Amino acid sequence: MYSFALFLAVFLFASSFLPTLSTPIQPFAPVYVSTFYQFPVGTWLEDMAVRQNGKILTTSLTSPELLEVDRPTNPARVVHTFGDKTSCTGIWRSFAHLSKDVFYVIAGTMDLNPLSFGPVRGSWSVYRVALRHHHRPTRKPARVSLVADFPASIMLNGIAELDSKKRWLLVGDSSAGIVYRLHEKSGKVVQVLDDPLMKPKKADSGSATFGVGINRMEAYMGYLYFTNTDRNIFARIAIHEDGTSKGLASEVITHLDSPTGFISGGGHIYFAQHGDNRLAIVLGNKVIPLTSNVTDGGNEPLFGPTALALGGIQNEGDDYAGKIFISTNGGTAQYLTGEYTRGGTISMISMH
């Protein structure tokens, strides 16, 4: 889902112990946000991944659908509907099956009533979605199979590959603040991580309402890196080869604003900040907003950014390779009030 540059950038950055920059931060060129694809009002897009052919897959929290977008003028297509669920969250493109266009998708049930909005415990599952022959002109249905159910889960969200040769995935429970190891072939599930920095903030007060702790995550060179949306941090924990911890997690970047997704580009790390509706970049120990959260001269704000991906679409002269794409939910508040005003988007960042 993310490039190798992300892992290298994060590793080097984390190893630098967050030094204060010795030279002033140079201003960045203006960042322009445009809507690449607009979804209907009340559509919450949650995560993204890019197919081998460059088309964007996105999950929806407000429907049990895996969706595909290839260009602004073509209608979004439903790749698969997980019939006994209501929602989809995390998606991961398998490194072990790159040539086969294989993805892992989390689906479960959410109570979407604004008065009781939240996950249904024990409803979450991980599925394998193979799209090798799912393309024009001889498009065949996606091959979808259940990998495992998670009856003890509260809300599964983040997913990442631990060891492609051993077929191990890591699956995060955002509300419980724990991580499971999943064998994608046998379906065996083992809890491997449980750390205070993975917990949602509501866990500190014993609140019965759900929170979002560990969110997006990446495993690289003996560490698991992750955002914690409630705690406004980006953290890491040293892990053994089997995904179990070597100690406690530590904060890498603080003072974020409800971070969800992260990605690297141009040697920098970018975060989707759900709290202030912005894309931010991290330089040294400084978090710098790159986008405005107000409409300005045709520049569109991000309403409820949820995930990031590097584009790779090339259709009839349109080249989106290397562009940063951001999925949004249209603004979180509307799902809690029931007064829906916007739909989620796939937005695109352009540097001028």
C-alpha positions in Angstrom: 0.0 0.0 0.0 2.9 2.3 0.7 6.3 2.6 -0.9 9.6 1.2 0.4 10.8 4.9 0.7 8.3 5.3 3.5 9.9 2.6 5.6 13.4 3.9 4.9 12.4 7.5 5.6 10.7 6.5 8.9 13.6 4.3 10.0 16.2 7.0 9.4 14.0 9.7 10.9 13.2 7.7 14.0 16.8 6.8 14.5 17.8 10.4 14.5 16.1 10.9 17.9 14.2 13.9 16.5 16.9 16.6 16.4 16.1 20.3 16.2 16.8 21.5 12.7 20.0 23.4 12.4 18.8 25.5 9.5 15.5 27.4 9.1 12.7 25.5 7.5 12.4 26.5 3.9 8.9 27.4 2.7 7.2 24.8 0.5 5.7 25.5 -2.9 1.9 26.1 -2.6 -0.1 22.9 -2.2 -3.2 22.6 -4.2 -6.1 20.2 -3.2 -8.6 19.1 -5.9 -11.4 16.6 -5.9 -10.4 13.6 -8.0 -13.6 11.8 -7.4 -16.7 12.8 -5.5 -18.9 10.2 -3.8 -22.5 10.7 -2.7 -23.5 12.5 0.4 -23.2 10.2 3.5 -20.3 8.1 2.1 -17.5 7.6 4.5 -14.3 6.5 2.7 -11.9 4.8 5.2 -8.8 3.4 3.5 -7.1 3.1 0.1 -4.7 0.9 -1.9 -3.5 1.1 -5.4 -3.8 -1.8 -7.8 -1.0 -3.0 -10.1 -2.7 -1.2 -13.0 -2.8 2.0 -11.0 -6.5 2.1 -10.2 -7.5 3.1 -6.7 -9.3 0.7 -4.4 -11.1 2.3 -1.5 -13.2 1.0 1.4 -16.3 2.5 2.8 -17.3 2.6 6.5 -20.9 3.4 5.6 -21.4 0.4 3.2 -19.9 -3.1 3.0 -18.3 -2.3 -0.3 -14.9 -2.4 -1.8 -14.9 0.3 -4.5 -12.6 1.1 -7.5 -11.9 4.5 -9.0 -9.8 4.9 -12.1 -10.5 8.5 -13.3 -12.8 11.4 -12.5 -15.1 10.9 -15.5 -15.8 7.2 -15.0 -18.3 6.1 -12.3 -16.8 4.3 -9.3 -17.3 0.6 -9.5 -18.3 -1.8 -6.8 -15.6 -4.6 -6.8 -17.3 -6.6 -4.1 -20.0 -6.4 -1.5 -19.5 -8.2 1.8 -23.1 -9.1 2.2 -23.4 -9.9 5.9 -21.5 -6.8 7.0 -22.2 -3.1 7.0 -18.7 -1.6 6.8 -15.2 -2.0 5.5 -12.1 -0.5 7.1 -8.5 -1.4 6.4 -7.0 -2.7 3.1 -3.6 -4.0 2.4 -1.9 -4.9 -0.9 0.0 -8.2 -0.4 3.8 -8.0 -1.1 3.7 -11.8 -1.5 1.3 -11.7 -4.4 2.1 -8.5 -6.3 1.8 -10.1 -9.6 -1.5 -11.6 -8.7 -3.1 -8.3 -7.6 -4.1 -9.7 -4.1 -5.5 -7.5 -1.3 -6.7 -8.1 2.2 -9.8 -6.3 3.4 -11.3 -5.8 6.8 -15.1 -5.9 7.0 -17.5 -5.8 9.9 -20.6 -4.2 11.3 -21.0 -0.6 12.5 -24.0 0.9 14.2 -24.5 3.9 11.9 -27.2 5.5 14.0 -25.9 9.0 15.0 -27.1 8.5 18.6 -25.2 5.2 19.0 -22.5 5.4 16.3 -19.9 2.7 16.9 -18.6 -0.8 16.1 -20.4 -4.0 16.9 -18.2 -6.3 18.9 -17.2 -9.6 17.4 -18.5 -8.8 13.9 -15.1 -8.2 12.3 -13.4 -10.4 9.7 -10.5 -10.3 7.2 -11.0 -11.4 3.6 -8.6 -12.1 0.7 -9.6 -10.4 -2.5 -7.8 -11.5 -5.7 -8.2 -9.2 -8.8 -5.8 -10.9 -11.2 -8.4 -11.1 -14.0 -10.6 -8.3 -12.8 -9.9 -5.8 -15.6 -11.2 -4.8 -19.0 -12.0 -6.1 -21.5 -12.5 -9.6 -20.1 -13.3 -8.6 -16.5 -14.0 -11.5 -14.3 -15.5 -11.2 -10.8 -13.1 -10.7 -7.9 -12.2 -13.9 -6.1 -13.1 -13.3 -2.5 -12.5 -15.7 0.4 -12.7 -15.4 4.2 -9.4 -15.6 5.9 -10.6 -15.4 9.5 -13.3 -14.2 11.8 -12.3 -12.2 15.0 -15.0 -12.9 17.6 -13.1 -11.2 20.4 -12.6 -7.9 18.4 -14.2 -4.5 19.0 -13.2 -2.7 15.8 -10.5 -4.0 13.4 -8.9 -1.2 11.4 -5.2 -1.3 10.4 -3.7 -4.2 8.6 -0.1 -4.7 7.4 2.2 -7.5 6.3 4.6 -9.0 8.9 6.4 -11.7 6.9 5.3 -12.4 3.3 7.2 -15.7 3.2 5.5 -17.0 6.3 2.2 -15.6 5.2 1.8 -13.5 8.4 -0.3 -10.4 8.6 -0.7 -8.0 11.5 -4.2 -6.8 12.2 -4.9 -3.9 14.6 -8.0 -3.4 16.8 -8.3 0.3 17.2 -10.8 0.3 20.1 -9.1 -2.5 22.1 -5.6 -1.2 21.4 -4.1 -4.6 20.5 -2.6 -6.3 17.5 -3.2 -9.8 16.2 -1.0 -12.0 14.0 -3.0 -13.7 11.3 -1.8 -16.5 9.1 -3.4 -15.7 5.8 -3.5 -19.3 4.6 -4.6 -21.2 7.7 -6.6 -18.4 9.2 -4.9 -18.9 12.6 -5.2 -15.8 14.8 -2.9 -15.0 17.7 -2.8 -11.8 19.8 0.8 -10.6 19.8 0.8 -6.9 21.0 -0.9 -5.1 23.8 0.7 -1.7 24.7 -0.5 1.5 26.4 0.4 3.6 23.4 -1.9 1.6 21.2 -4.9 2.2 23.4 -7.5 4.8 22.6 -7.5 7.8 25.0 -11.0 6.8 26.3 -9.3 3.7 27.9 -7.6 6.0 30.4 -10.9 7.0 31.9 -12.6 3.7 31.6 -15.2 5.2 29.2 -17.7 2.7 27.8 -17.8 4.6 24.4 -15.5 3.5 21.7 -12.3 5.3 20.7 -9.8 5.0 17.9 -6.3 4.1 19.2 -3.8 2.3 16.9 -4.8 3.1 13.4 -2.6 2.7 10.3 0.6 0.6 10.8 3.7 -0.6 9.0 6.2 -3.3 9.9 9.8 -2.7 8.9 13.3 -3.8 10.1 12.2 -5.2 13.5 9.7 -2.4 14.3 6.0 -1.8 14.0 5.2 1.9 13.3 1.7 3.1 13.9 -0.5 6.2 14.3 -2.7 6.5 17.4 -5.6 8.8 16.4 -6.9 9.5 19.9 -3.5 10.2 21.3 -2.2 12.4 18.4 1.0 10.5 18.0 3.1 8.4 15.7 4.9 5.6 17.6 6.9 2.4 17.1 7.5 -0.8 19.0 10.4 -3.2 18.6 9.1 -6.7 17.6 10.4 -10.2 17.2 10.1 -12.1 14.0 6.8 -13.5 15.1 5.3 -10.1 15.9 5.6 -10.3 19.6 7.1 -7.3 21.5 10.6 -6.8 22.7 9.5 -4.1 25.1 7.2 -1.1 25.3 6.3 1.2 22.5 7.8 4.7 22.3 6.6 8.0 20.7 8.3 9.0 17.5 6.3 12.1 16.6 4.0 14.0 18.9 1.7 17.0 18.5 -0.1 15.6 15.6 -3.9 16.3 15.3 -5.8 13.1 15.2 -3.5 11.4 12.6 -5.0 8.6 10.5 -2.9 7.6 7.5 0.7 8.2 6.7 2.9 7.9 3.6 6.3 9.0 2.2 6.9 11.1 -0.9 9.9 13.2 -2.0 11.9 12.0 1.0 9.3 13.4 3.5 6.6 11.8 5.7 3.1 13.0 5.3 0.2 12.5 7.7 -3.6 12.8 7.1 -4.8 14.8 10.1 -8.4 14.0 10.9 -8.5 16.6 13.7 -7.8 19.8 11.7 -8.8 18.5 8.2 -5.3 18.9 6.9 -2.4 17.2 5.3 0.8 17.7 7.3 4.5 17.1 6.7 7.1 16.3 9.4 10.5 17.9 9.3 12.8 17.1 12.3 10.6 17.7 15.3 8.2 20.1 13.6 4.7 19.2 12.2 3.9 21.6 9.4 0.4 21.9 7.9 0.5 21.8 4.1 -3.1 22.3 3.2 -5.7 24.9 4.3 -8.9 23.9 6.1 -10.8 26.7 4.4 -11.8 27.3 0.8 -9.4 29.7 -0.8 -9.3 30.7 -4.4 -10.7 27.4 -5.7 -8.5 25.4 -3.4 -10.7 22.8 -1.7 -10.3 21.9 2.0 -10.1 18.3 3.1 -13.2 17.3 5.1 -12.3 14.3 7.3 -9.1 12.9 5.7 -8.8 9.2 6.4 -6.0 7.7 4.4 -3.1 8.4 1.9 -1.8 6.6 -1.1 0.7 7.3 -3.9 -1.0 7.4 -7.3 0.0 5.4 -10.3 -2.8 5.8 -12.8 -1.9 6.4 -16.4 -4.8 6.6 -18.8 -4.9 8.2 -22.2 -2.3 10.8 -21.4 -3.3 11.3 -17.7 -0.3 10.6 -15.5 -1.0 10.5 -11.8 2.1 8.5 -10.8 3.7 10.0 -7.7 0.7 12.2 -6.9 -0.6 12.0 -3.3 -4.2 10.9 -3.1 -6.3 11.4 0.1 -9.5 9.7 1.0 -12.0 11.6 3.1 -15.3 11.0 4.8 -16.9 14.3 4.0 -16.6 15.6 7.5 -17.0 13.4 10.7 -19.5 15.6 12.6 -22.3 14.8 10.1 -22.2 11.1 11.0 -22.7 12.0 14.7 -25.5 14.5 14.1 -27.3 12.8 11.2 -27.3 16.1 9.3 -25.5 15.0 6.2 -24.1 17.7 3.9 -21.1 16.1 2.1 -19.9 12.9 0.6 -16.5 11.4 0.9 -13.9 12.1 -1.8 -10.7 10.9 -3.3 -8.8 14.1 -3.4 -5.5 14.8 -5.1 -2.6 16.9 -4.0 -0.6 19.0 -6.5 2.5 20.9 -5.8 2.9 24.2 -7.6 
